[in-house]
Amino acid sequence: MAYLVLARKYRSRTFAEVIGQEHVARTLTRAIEAGRVAHAYLFTGTRGVGKTTMARILAKALNCQSVEEPTPEPCNDCETCTAIGRGDDIDVVEIDGASNTGVDDVRELRSNAIYRPARSRYKIYYIDEVHMLSTAAFNALLKTLEEPPEHVKFIFSTTEVAKIPATILSRCQRFDFRNIPTDRIAEHLRSICAAESVQVDDDAIFRIARAAAGSMRDGVSLLDQLLSSAEQVTDEAVVRVLGTPADERVLAIVAAVAAGDAPAALGELATVLDSGVTLPSATTAVGEAFRHLLLASTCGPDSRLIELPESQRQQVAELTEQFSVPTLVYALGMLQTLERNVRSSSVGRGLIEAALVRLAAADQFVDPGALLERLEALADGNRPAQLRGGARPARTGQAPGRAQKKKPPLTGAASDEPAQSAPAGVTPQPASRGAAPPTTPTRVQPDESASSGADTVSGDAGIYMPQPAAPKLTTAERNAIANDPAVREVTDLFGGRVVDIRREAPPAEPTEGDTEDTDPD
């Protein structure tokens, strides 16, 4: 007898056996019980999540011969259920949409649909990958799909629902199949190993389930491949077949980055690559490790979002304490960009090594608060002492952040308060974009002892005095600020450039007639 692969041998046969798609199974079960079975269904979702399996279960539920009417619990023993399970029943026609894309194929389907089924209640047409049909084929199917004969049911499945015309979608009941959680896949794989009397390591099962990426068929097929090479499934065998680095090696790279030990990080990377792991796989693994650290730091090390065995959660929790959340966000974003660049670069290894060195170097992570303080000191003309000699300040382990610029107070129509026109004798200075006016009128409370003169004007709103303009920076001062390490750090991180450098105007000197309290205390 020919060997039957595990994906077919352990395929779900009833609605109760469906894994990860309980919402679809529950809806179809209730529809059958209530006698509200629609004439057309559309199953959409990624590969290997159970679309074809669900279609066959629905077909068996409608045509099972052990009962007089459709049942949500087909027997799976009668001739009809057995033939539908094999995919060769005469009244359940399975059509490959990728190879039957033309309008002539749909015309043949329409001409055959008028005939009643040979032995079953319904003639069921199941079209897989229906999005591959041509536009003419879809248009030819519209009328029959909207008003089919009472003995005809349509079931469509697709992985790209966006390519299906809206006219088809509106004539079907749509069910979205979800990706199956990793723990559910691992649980099913353990049951298969128990049924096959195979010894398997828990770490190996979890690694297989994680590699399946939500697809039950991918997980079972990978398990089948491993069982054909050895009687016992070990974690080392899974790593060898998948071509991915061991989690211990990846966490060792992250630990070296956390310690700021760039040579150790590069050494661990070399060990991983020498074992036969490809550059994209190594980059993906390191990025996934930083993702786990971010999840552990944000949601806690016990979060179910962290798809790691229990033996590695403790190590992740310890590494999390050595990183801040901004640092992890920055590292994860950089590694995601690196993963895309590595696939199209001829010097991918150099890119990975440069990224690890950059992450391990402490001076690549700047504390936004300290950086703002240094920039404000530079803007006031007070250069910090540690920057006067050109030395870089010590880093704090924080990832670079985008600082929010301080906006000057608005005046005139853009301000919340109504603008006051200058009294006679004071010429208002025109506002120019990008340049400060030479003088700024300052409002001072009126005082009876204040004498009017060329520089002051009395009015109902008070006394307006022109504020002296800020002295201009010399060329040497402008160059010193533009070449300052802190300023260059900001421009390198955010891709900006220095456009203009100014010194703020000094505050107005209090006059003898001022009535406001100028004491800061």
SVG drawing of the C-alpha trace seen along z (x, -y; Angstrom):
<svg xmlns="http://www.w3.org/2000/svg" viewBox="-35 -113 75 115">
<polyline fill="none" stroke="black" stroke-width="0.4" points="0.0,0.0 1.3,-3.5 2.5,-5.7 -0.1,-8.3 1.5,-11.5 0.7,-12.7 -1.0,-15.9 -3.7,-13.7 -3.7,-10.9 -4.5,-13.2 -6.7,-15.7 -9.8,-16.8 -12.9,-14.8 -15.6,-16.6 -16.4,-20.1 -15.4,-19.2 -11.9,-18.1 -11.1,-21.4 -8.2,-23.2 -7.9,-27.0 -11.0,-27.7 -13.7,-27.1 -15.6,-30.3 -16.2,-29.0 -17.1,-25.5 -19.6,-26.8 -21.3,-29.0 -21.6,-26.3 -22.9,-23.8 -25.6,-26.2 -26.6,-26.9 -27.0,-23.2 -29.0,-22.7 -31.3,-25.6 -31.7,-24.6 -30.1,-27.9 -27.4,-26.6 -26.5,-29.2 -26.0,-28.5 -22.4,-29.9 -19.5,-30.2 -16.1,-31.8 -13.3,-30.6 -10.3,-33.0 -7.0,-32.7 -3.3,-31.9 -2.1,-28.4 -2.5,-25.4 -5.1,-26.8 -7.9,-24.4 -9.9,-25.8 -10.1,-22.6 -10.6,-20.5 -13.5,-22.7 -15.0,-22.5 -14.9,-18.7 -16.4,-18.5 -19.3,-20.8 -19.8,-18.6 -20.0,-15.5 -22.4,-17.2 -24.7,-18.0 -24.5,-14.7 -24.0,-12.1 -26.1,-9.0 -26.4,-7.7 -29.2,-10.3 -32.2,-11.6 -31.2,-15.2 -28.0,-17.3 -26.3,-16.8 -23.5,-18.7 -22.0,-15.3 -21.3,-13.2 -20.6,-9.5 -17.4,-9.4 -18.2,-5.7 -20.7,-5.7 -19.6,-5.5 -20.3,-9.2 -18.3,-10.4 -15.4,-8.2 -15.3,-9.4 -15.6,-13.1 -12.7,-12.5 -10.6,-11.2 -11.6,-14.0 -13.1,-11.8 -16.9,-11.8 -19.0,-12.0 -21.3,-14.7 -18.6,-16.9 -16.6,-18.4 -13.3,-19.9 -11.9,-22.3 -8.4,-23.8 -8.9,-27.5 -5.3,-27.9 -5.7,-25.5 -9.3,-26.2 -9.3,-29.9 -11.1,-30.4 -14.7,-31.3 -15.1,-28.0 -14.5,-26.1 -17.2,-28.1 -19.6,-27.5 -19.1,-23.8 -19.7,-24.1 -23.0,-25.9 -24.2,-23.3 -23.5,-20.5 -25.0,-22.3 -28.6,-21.9 -28.4,-18.1 -29.3,-16.6 -26.7,-14.8 -26.2,-11.1 -26.7,-9.8 -26.5,-12.7 -28.8,-15.5 -26.6,-18.2 -24.2,-18.7 -21.3,-20.7 -18.7,-22.6 -15.6,-23.4 -13.2,-25.8 -9.8,-26.2 -7.8,-29.4 -10.8,-31.0 -9.0,-34.3 -7.1,-32.8 -10.2,-32.9 -10.3,-35.4 -12.6,-38.4 -14.7,-36.8 -15.0,-33.6 -16.1,-35.5 -18.7,-37.4 -20.0,-34.1 -20.4,-32.7 -22.4,-35.6 -26.0,-34.6 -25.6,-30.9 -23.9,-31.9 -26.7,-34.3 -29.6,-32.0 -28.3,-28.4 -30.5,-25.4 -31.8,-24.2 -29.6,-21.1 -26.4,-23.0 -24.0,-24.5 -20.8,-26.5 -17.7,-26.6 -14.8,-28.8 -11.4,-29.2 -8.7,-31.7 -5.5,-33.0 -5.9,-36.5 -9.4,-37.7 -8.5,-41.2 -8.3,-39.8 -11.9,-38.6 -14.5,-41.0 -17.0,-42.6 -19.8,-41.1 -18.6,-37.7 -18.1,-38.6 -21.6,-40.0 -23.1,-36.7 -21.2,-34.6 -21.1,-34.2 -17.5,-35.0 -15.5,-33.3 -12.0,-34.5 -9.7,-31.7 -7.2,-32.8 -3.5,-31.8 -3.4,-28.9 -1.6,-29.8 1.8,-28.2 0.7,-26.4 -2.2,-24.8 0.0,-23.6 2.5,-22.2 -0.3,-20.4 -1.5,-18.8 2.0,-17.7 2.4,-16.1 -0.8,-14.1 0.5,-12.9 3.8,-11.8 1.9,-9.9 -0.2,-8.2 2.8,-7.3 4.8,-6.1 7.6,-8.6 9.8,-10.2 10.1,-13.9 11.7,-16.7 9.4,-19.5 11.9,-22.1 11.9,-20.5 8.1,-20.4 7.9,-24.1 10.5,-25.0 8.6,-23.1 5.3,-24.8 7.0,-28.2 8.5,-27.6 5.0,-26.7 4.1,-30.4 0.4,-29.7 0.0,-26.9 -1.0,-23.5 -0.1,-21.8 3.4,-23.3 4.0,-22.1 2.7,-18.5 4.7,-18.3 7.9,-19.4 7.3,-16.8 6.8,-14.2 10.1,-15.1 11.9,-14.8 10.4,-11.4 11.6,-10.1 15.2,-10.9 15.3,-9.6 13.1,-7.7 13.5,-10.4 12.9,-14.1 15.5,-16.3 16.1,-20.0 19.4,-19.6 17.7,-17.7 15.1,-20.5 17.8,-23.1 19.6,-21.2 16.6,-20.7 15.3,-24.2 18.7,-25.8 18.1,-28.3 20.5,-29.0 19.9,-27.6 18.2,-29.9 21.1,-29.6 23.5,-31.0 21.2,-33.8 20.7,-34.8 24.5,-34.7 24.8,-37.3 22.2,-39.5 24.0,-39.0 27.3,-40.2 25.5,-43.2 24.0,-44.0 27.5,-43.8 28.9,-46.1 31.3,-43.4 31.4,-43.8 34.2,-41.2 32.2,-38.5 29.1,-39.4 31.0,-39.0 32.5,-35.7 29.1,-34.3 27.9,-35.4 30.8,-33.7 30.0,-30.5 26.4,-30.6 27.3,-31.3 30.0,-28.6 27.4,-26.0 25.6,-26.5 23.0,-29.1 22.4,-31.6 22.7,-35.3 19.0,-36.1 18.2,-33.4 20.7,-34.7 19.4,-38.2 15.8,-37.1 16.8,-35.1 18.6,-38.1 15.6,-40.4 13.2,-37.8 15.3,-37.7 15.1,-41.5 11.4,-41.2 11.1,-38.8 13.1,-41.2 10.8,-44.0 7.7,-41.9 9.2,-40.8 10.1,-44.3 6.7,-45.7 4.3,-42.8 6.4,-40.8 8.5,-37.7 5.4,-35.4 3.5,-36.9 1.9,-34.4 3.1,-36.7 6.7,-35.4 6.9,-32.2 9.8,-30.5 10.1,-27.3 10.0,-27.8 13.7,-26.9 14.6,-30.1 12.1,-32.6 14.3,-33.0 17.3,-34.0 15.2,-36.5 14.0,-38.0 17.5,-38.5 18.6,-40.1 15.6,-42.4 17.0,-44.2 20.0,-45.3 18.1,-47.2 15.7,-50.1 12.5,-50.1 13.7,-52.9 16.9,-50.9 15.0,-47.7 12.6,-49.6 15.6,-51.2 17.5,-47.9 14.4,-46.1 13.7,-48.7 17.3,-48.7 17.4,-44.9 14.2,-44.8 15.7,-47.3 18.9,-45.2 16.9,-42.0 15.6,-43.6 19.0,-44.9 20.8,-41.7 18.7,-39.8 19.7,-42.1 23.3,-42.9 26.5,-41.2 28.2,-42.2 25.4,-41.1 27.8,-39.7 29.5,-43.1 26.1,-44.7 25.2,-42.3 28.6,-42.7 28.4,-46.5 24.9,-46.4 26.1,-44.3 29.1,-46.6 26.8,-49.6 24.4,-48.0 27.2,-47.0 28.9,-50.4 27.5,-52.4 28.1,-55.7 25.4,-54.9 22.6,-55.3 22.0,-58.9 19.8,-59.9 17.2,-62.4 17.0,-64.4 20.7,-64.9 20.9,-65.7 18.3,-68.4 20.1,-69.9 23.3,-70.2 21.5,-71.7 19.8,-74.3 23.1,-75.2 24.6,-75.6 21.7,-77.8 22.3,-80.1 25.9,-80.4 27.1,-78.4 29.0,-75.4 29.1,-72.5 32.5,-72.0 32.8,-68.4 32.3,-69.5 34.8,-72.3 37.7,-70.0 35.9,-68.1 35.4,-64.9 32.2,-63.0 29.9,-62.8 29.2,-59.5 26.2,-57.7 23.4,-56.4 22.2,-53.4 19.1,-55.1 18.0,-54.8 17.9,-58.0 14.5,-59.7 13.0,-62.6 12.9,-65.7 9.9,-68.1 10.9,-71.6 9.9,-74.4 7.7,-76.9 8.0,-80.6 4.9,-82.4 2.5,-83.5 1.7,-87.1 -0.9,-89.0 -3.6,-86.9 -1.9,-83.6 -2.0,-84.2 -4.8,-83.3 -4.9,-86.9 -5.9,-89.7 -3.0,-91.6 -2.7,-95.2 -1.7,-97.8 1.4,-99.9 0.5,-103.4 1.5,-106.5 5.2,-107.0 6.2,-103.4 6.8,-101.8 5.9,-98.1 8.6,-95.9 7.6,-93.6 7.8,-89.9 10.0,-87.9 10.1,-84.2 13.3,-82.6 14.8,-85.9 14.2,-87.7 13.4,-91.4 16.1,-93.7 13.9,-95.0 11.0,-93.4 8.4,-95.7 8.1,-94.8 4.9,-95.6 5.5,-97.4 2.9,-98.4 2.2,-102.2 3.7,-104.3 2.8,-107.9 6.4,-108.8 7.6,-107.5 8.5,-110.2 7.7,-110.0 10.6,-110.1 11.9,-108.8 12.1,-105.2 8.8,-105.0 5.2,-105.8 2.3,-106.1 -1.0,-104.5 -4.0,-102.7 -2.3,-99.3 0.9,-100.4 4.3,-101.6 6.0,-99.9 9.8,-99.8 11.9,-98.4 14.1,-95.5 17.7,-95.5 18.5,-93.1 20.6,-90.0 24.2,-90.2 25.1,-88.2 27.4,-85.1 30.8,-85.3 31.8,-82.9 34.1,-81.1 31.2,-80.6 28.9,-79.4 31.5,-76.8 32.2,-75.7 28.5,-75.0 27.9,-73.3 30.9,-71.0 30.0,-70.2 29.8,-66.5 26.3,-66.8 25.0,-68.7 26.6,-66.2 25.1,-63.4 21.7,-64.8 22.2,-65.3 23.6,-61.8 20.8,-60.2 17.9,-62.1 19.4,-62.8 19.1,-66.6 21.5,-69.5 22.2,-72.8 20.3,-75.6 20.8,-78.6 22.4,-79.3 21.3,-82.3 21.8,-83.6 18.6,-84.5 18.0,-88.1 18.9,-89.1 16.0,-90.0 15.0,-93.6 16.6,-95.6 14.0,-96.7 13.5,-100.4 13.1,-102.7 9.4,-103.1 8.5,-99.4 5.9,-98.3 6.2,-94.5 8.1,-92.4 11.3,-91.2 12.5,-89.2 12.4,-85.5 11.8,-84.4"/>
</svg>
